[in-house]
């Protein structure tokens, strides 16, 4: 049995992957978001029967030792009342078969690549680890504050290094 046109009560969805726009209808698009106070929000989006060029966009581009993934925006709602529900970037993807369909499933997070690939250089004097980490987060354009129990104070701390490597180093120092 076929469904009538606009069977889903005039719902609309737009999925923009690195500048390529897909809309429901006619494309089949699904997404789900998880929110938690203790971890970053993660969104799973599925696009059914994508072209090979779309799958290549999801693979990202090699940049040094890392990959730079495409920006993603999802807008959803109803025909005359919809807006942006997500702006982020791909952090992972997979392609699989579901019956006769090929499914491109994207894992999308906010600022994942920005944080992990950013280079940060700065000097801190007589600062706690929590203050240093909070400042590093702000330096790369993200929002957040870190409060550590048993926070250690450093007399001097200078670096020019990738954000992800410095965060690992700070965490090791903090848990000693």
CORKA-V537950 format. One record per pair of residues at least 24 apart in sequence whose ideal C-beta (glycine too) atoms are under 6 Angstrom apart, sorted by the first residue. I is the first residue (numbers start at 1). J is the second residue. If there is no record, write none. Layout:
BEGIN
i=I j=J
i=I j=J
END
This chain:
BEGIN
i=10 j=78
i=10 j=79
i=12 j=79
i=12 j=82
i=13 j=76
i=14 j=75
i=15 j=74
i=16 j=73
i=17 j=57
i=17 j=70
i=17 j=72
i=18 j=57
i=18 j=70
i=22 j=47
i=31 j=74
i=40 j=109
i=42 j=109
i=43 j=86
i=43 j=108
i=45 j=106
i=46 j=103
i=46 j=105
i=47 j=104
i=48 j=101
i=48 j=103
i=49 j=101
i=49 j=102
i=50 j=104
i=55 j=95
i=55 j=104
i=58 j=90
i=58 j=93
i=66 j=117
i=68 j=113
i=69 j=113
i=72 j=108
i=89 j=113
i=111 j=142
i=114 j=140
i=115 j=140
i=115 j=163
i=116 j=164
i=118 j=163
i=119 j=162
i=120 j=163
i=121 j=160
i=123 j=158
i=124 j=157
i=125 j=156
i=128 j=153
i=129 j=174
i=133 j=170
END
